[in-house]
Amino acid sequence: MRLDDLTQQRVVLLGMGSDMQAALGAILAANPAEISLVDEAASQGSEMGSRASVHSGLHSELHGGSTVHATAEQLPLISIDEAVTTAQVFVRSPGFPKYLPQLVEAMERGALMTTPLDLWMGSLDPSQRVVAVTGTKGKTTTTDLIGHFAAEAGLRVGLAGNIGIPVFSADWDSAAPILVLEISSYQAADLQQVPSIAVLTSLTEDHLDWHGGVERYHADKLRVLSNNGTAAKVIIVSADSPEALAAAEPFDPVIVVPPQSAAALPQQRVQNAALAAEVVFQLGGGRMTEQQILAGAARSMPGRLDECPGPSASSSAAGIRFVDDALASNPSAAAAGLAWSRQQNLQTVLILGGAERGVAARPLAEEVSQWPAGQLVAVTLEENGRSMAERCGIEVVAAADSVQQAVQLGVNALADLSPATGILLFSPAAPTPRDAGNWQDRSASFRKAVLELR
């Protein structure tokens, strides 16, 4: 959809997350006939007067240059049951549950659904090229590396999307001729546009509770490649991801064979770097050498197999390697982290666990099966750390109430070695529980706890 498709329509906003906050001014400027808000908490049974997720003083810079100031507090707040009898168009915050029975019924009656990302893409200048990156794991790293490689090649690009920058915000170069977007499955589910170039980094299982099963998760994710009978002009996949290869096969994709890395460099990161290098080549930036790809893959990225500063040299834990992999929010991503750790041939303590969302543990279990006996143990976190460890066959040496406590318990587990050596890997294999913030918060907690070790 386009922003002007909202003109004189009865519009209901579903949730007021950061994407919607940034888009609100542009949505109001489209002059809908009516506009109201369903708060996500209210839709799940909370008191209707609550506006805990609504923020005021919002504004959005429109493509035409005018600025509209909007206050979410001024929007009528209605229930989901009221919304489905009112709305002609739903604009959904990415995390708001799309498949609520009331919404499904409203769509069957002819209501339309879109997202801020879809409205933004539909309203772009046709001269701008969009690169969309999606996949179960590797999205953020690949998006970041595209930006890095493009800058080295002298290309002007803007980066936004699921990397933490809403497309309607003023915090990125949205006027660049090349726009690189990380797109989650939540954002892809209502996508009606296709990019110039689509990258599918991997395709396993995630967010099954939200999508309602693996088939729908895959279908929603693959809307980035093709929807409404139109496919991206170029679709790029890795030869190292058989599931992604199979899904993209009908579209005659560009298949990237990544170089092999040394043991110190995670192969998953090399795969992402090779995908990013192919994107830059498709954009006219020239073909990169294997050495350049490997050098890019070696760049540190917060939260993704990032070896972080340890405690002081006088600490008893000074010989331990502390690795922040907080972005690994599903078993596939954590398996990639463990594969790297296995190559180091060191005793490893895995800090594991987060919110349960019904995802199969198979990729992680398959990686664990390749470890030598006794070389891998786990410290578990709520909600699902212990059950995940049991499903994967990892010995649990301790259970922690917080990331900070897990760090100390992990160090204790490595203290039997003399001197204490090995790897303490925070790769949760599950998303951050609601009461623990987001992955950045847990990453910061891990790093802070490491620095405070004595």
ZAMARGU-4260 file (C-alpha; in steps of 0.2 Angstrom, whole numbers, plus 5000, padded with zeros to 4 digits):
<rodrens>
0) 5000/5000/5000 | 5005/5018/4998 | 5002/5032/5011 | 4989/5040/5000 | 4979/5024/5000
5) 4974/5029/5018 | 4966/5045/5012 | 4948/5046/5018 | 4948/5029/5025 | 4944/5023/5042
10) 4961/5018/5049 | 4965/5008/5065 | 4982/5008/5071 | 4987/4991/5080 | 5000/4995/5093
15) 5011/5009/5096 | 5029/5002/5094 | 5044/5012/5088 | 5040/5009/5070 | 5022/5016/5072
20) 5028/5031/5083 | 5040/5036/5069 | 5026/5034/5056 | 5012/5042/5065 | 5014/5060/5058
25) 5015/5053/5040 | 4999/5043/5043 | 4990/5058/5049 | 4996/5068/5035 | 4988/5056/5023
30) 4971/5063/5029 | 4961/5047/5034 | 4943/5050/5037 | 4945/5042/5055 | 4959/5036/5065
35) 4960/5026/5081 | 4972/5015/5091 | 4971/4998/5098 | 4984/4996/5112 | 4993/4979/5111
40) 4991/4977/5130 | 4973/4981/5129 | 4970/4968/5115 | 4977/4955/5127 | 4964/4959/5141
45) 4972/4974/5150 | 4962/4988/5157 | 4957/4999/5142 | 4963/5015/5150 | 4981/5009/5150
50) 4992/5018/5138 | 5009/5010/5144 | 5015/5007/5126 | 5010/5024/5119 | 5022/5039/5119
55) 5018/5057/5115 | 5026/5071/5106 | 5029/5061/5090 | 5033/5068/5073 | 5039/5061/5056
60) 5048/5069/5042 | 5038/5065/5026 | 5046/5062/5009 | 5040/5079/5003 | 5049/5088/5016
65) 5035/5094/5027 | 5034/5089/5046 | 5018/5084/5054 | 5018/5084/5073 | 5006/5071/5081
70) 5002/5066/5099 | 4997/5048/5101 | 4988/5052/5117 | 4975/5062/5107 | 4970/5046/5097
75) 4954/5037/5102 | 4959/5021/5111 | 4947/5007/5106 | 4946/4988/5109 | 4950/4975/5096
80) 4932/4970/5095 | 4927/4988/5091 | 4941/4990/5079 | 4936/4975/5068 | 4918/4983/5066
85) 4926/5000/5061 | 4942/4998/5051 | 4944/4999/5033 | 4962/4998/5034 | 4973/4991/5049
90) 4991/4998/5051 | 5000/4985/5061 | 5015/4988/5072 | 5027/4974/5068 | 5025/4964/5084
95) 5006/4966/5086 | 4998/4949/5083 | 4992/4948/5065 | 4983/4931/5067 | 4970/4936/5080
100) 4954/4928/5076 | 4945/4945/5076 | 4958/4951/5063 | 4957/4936/5052 | 4938/4938/5051
105) 4939/4956/5047 | 4951/4953/5033 | 4939/4940/5026 | 4926/4953/5026 | 4937/4965/5015
110) 4947/4975/5028 | 4965/4978/5022 | 4981/4977/5033 | 4997/4985/5031 | 5013/4990/5041
115) 5023/5006/5042 | 5037/4997/5032 | 5024/4993/5018 | 5017/5010/5017 | 5035/5018/5017
120) 5041/5006/5003 | 5025/5009/4993 | 5028/5028/4994 | 5046/5028/4989 | 5054/5038/4975
125) 5055/5025/4960 | 5073/5030/4957 | 5078/5023/4974 | 5084/5005/4975 | 5079/4994/4990
130) 5090/4980/4996 | 5080/4969/5008 | 5088/4957/5020 | 5079/4943/5029 | 5082/4926/5036
135) 5080/4916/5052 | 5098/4921/5057 | 5111/4932/5050 | 5100/4947/5045 | 5108/4960/5056
140) 5126/4955/5052 | 5123/4954/5034 | 5114/4971/5033 | 5128/4979/5043 | 5141/4971/5032
145) 5132/4978/5016 | 5133/4995/5023 | 5152/4993/5027 | 5157/4985/5010 | 5146/4998/5001
150) 5155/5013/5010 | 5172/5005/5005 | 5166/5004/4987 | 5161/5022/4987 | 5142/5019/4986
155) 5130/5030/4996 | 5118/5019/5006 | 5105/5021/5020 | 5103/5007/5033 | 5086/5005/5042
160) 5073/4992/5047 | 5074/4979/5060 | 5092/4984/5064 | 5084/4996/5076 | 5080/5011/5065
165) 5062/5014/5059 | 5061/5018/5041 | 5050/5034/5045 | 5063/5040/5057 | 5075/5054/5053
170) 5090/5044/5060 | 5096/5038/5044 | 5100/5043/5026 | 5083/5039/5019 | 5087/5050/5003
175) 5101/5039/4998 | 5100/5031/4981 | 5102/5014/4989 | 5092/5009/5004 | 5096/4993/5014
180) 5083/4986/5025 | 5083/4972/5038 | 5066/4964/5038 | 5059/4953/5051 | 5046/4940/5048
185) 5034/4951/5058 | 5037/4965/5046 | 5036/4954/5030 | 5019/4946/5035 | 5010/4961/5027
190) 5022/4966/5014 | 5014/4971/4997 | 5030/4978/4989 | 5046/4969/4983 | 5064/4976/4984
195) 5076/4977/4969 | 5087/4965/4978 | 5082/4952/4991 | 5094/4942/5002 | 5088/4926/5011
200) 5102/4922/5024 | 5094/4906/5031 | 5077/4898/5033 | 5074/4887/5048 | 5061/4890/5063
205) 5057/4905/5073 | 5043/4915/5080 | 5031/4900/5078 | 5020/4905/5092 | 5017/4922/5083
210) 5015/4915/5065 | 5005/4899/5071 | 5017/4886/5063 | 5032/4884/5053 | 5023/4884/5036
215) 5015/4901/5039 | 5032/4907/5046 | 5041/4902/5030 | 5027/4909/5019 | 5027/4926/5029
220) 5046/4927/5028 | 5047/4923/5009 | 5035/4938/5005 | 5051/4948/5005 | 5057/4938/4989
225) 5040/4938/4980 | 5022/4943/4983 | 5007/4948/4973 | 5014/4939/4958 | 5030/4949/4958
230) 5047/4944/4963 | 5063/4954/4967 | 5074/4957/4952 | 5089/4949/4960 | 5087/4936/4974
235) 5103/4930/4983 | 5106/4915/4994 | 5121/4905/5001 | 5126/4888/4996 | 5129/4885/5014
240) 5110/4886/5018 | 5101/4872/5010 | 5084/4877/5017 | 5086/4894/5009 | 5092/4887/4993
245) 5076/4876/4992 | 5064/4890/4995 | 5073/4902/4983 | 5075/4889/4969 | 5059/4894/4959
250) 5066/4912/4957 | 5083/4907/4949 | 5093/4915/4963 | 5111/4920/4963 | 5120/4907/4974
255) 5135/4912/4984 | 5148/4900/4989 | 5157/4908/5004 | 5176/4905/5006 | 5182/4894/5020
260) 5188/4903/5036 | 5201/4899/5049 | 5195/4892/5065 | 5196/4908/5074 | 5183/4916/5062
265) 5165/4910/5063 | 5160/4902/5046 | 5142/4909/5049 | 5150/4927/5049 | 5160/4922/5033
270) 5144/4917/5025 | 5135/4933/5029 | 5150/4943/5023 | 5150/4933/5006 | 5131/4938/5004
275) 5135/4956/5008 | 5149/4956/4995 | 5138/4949/4982 | 5125/4963/4985 | 5138/4976/4983
280) 5143/4968/4967 | 5125/4968/4961 | 5124/4986/4965 | 5139/4990/4954 | 5153/4991/4968
285) 5165/4978/4960 | 5169/4960/4964 | 5178/4958/4981 | 5192/4946/4984 | 5191/4932/4996
290) 5204/4941/5007 | 5192/4956/5008 | 5177/4946/5012 | 5187/4937/5026 | 5193/4954/5033
295) 5175/4960/5033 | 5169/4945/5042 | 5182/4948/5055 | 5174/4965/5060 | 5167/4964/5078
300) 5149/4966/5079 | 5140/4969/5096 | 5130/4954/5101 | 5136/4942/5088 | 5150/4931/5093
305) 5159/4947/5100 | 5174/4943/5111 | 5172/4956/5124 | 5184/4964/5136 | 5187/4953/5151
310) 5191/4956/5169 | 5208/4964/5175 | 5223/4954/5174 | 5223/4951/5193 | 5206/4942/5192
315) 5206/4923/5194 | 5195/4923/5178 | 5208/4933/5167 | 5212/4917/5157 | 5194/4915/5151
320) 5187/4921/5135 | 5170/4929/5136 | 5160/4929/5121 | 5144/4940/5119 | 5132/4931/5107
325) 5116/4939/5114 | 5109/4941/5096 | 5107/4922/5095 | 5089/4922/5099 | 5084/4905/5091
330) 5092/4888/5091 | 5099/4890/5073 | 5109/4905/5078 | 5115/4898/5094 | 5121/4882/5085
335) 5132/4893/5073 | 5140/4901/5089 | 5143/4884/5096 | 5151/4878/5080 | 5163/4892/5081
340) 5167/4888/5100 | 5169/4869/5096 | 5183/4874/5083 | 5193/4882/5097 | 5194/4866/5106
345) 5192/4873/5123 | 5180/4869/5138 | 5165/4879/5135 | 5151/4885/5147 | 5135/4890/5137
350) 5123/4903/5145 | 5107/4897/5138 | 5088/4902/5139 | 5075/4915/5136 | 5057/4917/5132
355) 5048/4901/5126 | 5040/4901/5109 | 5039/4883/5103 | 5054/4883/5091 | 5061/4866/5088
360) 5078/4863/5096 | 5085/4852/5082 | 5098/4863/5075 | 5106/4866/5092 | 5104/4847/5096
365) 5113/4842/5080 | 5128/4854/5084 | 5129/4848/5102 | 5130/4830/5096 | 5147/4834/5088
370) 5155/4840/5104 | 5168/4829/5113 | 5160/4821/5129 | 5162/4833/5144 | 5168/4848/5135
375) 5152/4858/5135 | 5140/4862/5149 | 5127/4875/5152 | 5121/4888/5164 | 5102/4890/5161
380) 5091/4905/5162 | 5072/4907/5163 | 5060/4903/5154 | 5066/4889/5144 | 5085/4886/5147
385) 5084/4870/5157 | 5071/4862/5145 | 5082/4868/5130 | 5097/4860/5137 | 5088/4844/5141
390) 5081/4843/5123 | 5099/4846/5116 | 5108/4834/5128 | 5118/4847/5137 | 5123/4844/5155
395) 5117/4858/5166 | 5129/4863/5180 | 5119/4878/5187 | 5103/4888/5185 | 5103/4907/5186
400) 5090/4920/5190 | 5099/4934/5179 | 5112/4936/5166 | 5124/4943/5179 | 5122/4928/5191
405) 5124/4917/5176 | 5141/4925/5172 | 5148/4921/5190 | 5141/4903/5189 | 5149/4900/5172
410) 5166/4906/5179 | 5163/4895/5194 | 5161/4880/5182 | 5177/4884/5173 | 5187/4887/5189
415) 5191/4869/5191 | 5203/4871/5177 | 5220/4877/5183 | 5222/4891/5179 | 5204/4895/5174
420) 5203/4894/5155 | 5190/4891/5142 | 5175/4900/5134 | 5160/4907/5143 | 5148/4909/5128
425) 5132/4919/5131 | 5121/4912/5116 | 5104/4911/5123 | 5095/4902/5108 | 5079/4911/5113
430) 5072/4929/5113 | 5074/4940/5128 | 5059/4938/5141 | 5048/4954/5141 | 5053/4958/5159
435) 5072/4958/5154 | 5071/4972/5141 | 5079/4967/5124 | 5094/4959/5117 | 5104/4975/5119
440) 5100/4975/5138 | 5105/4957/5140 | 5121/4960/5131 | 5125/4975/5142 | 5122/4965/5157
445) 5133/4951/5151 | 5147/4963/5148 | 5145/4973/5164 | 5145/4957/5174 | 5162/4951/5165
450) 5170/4968/5169 | 5165/4967/5187 | 5173/4949/5190 | 5186/4949/5203
</rodrens>
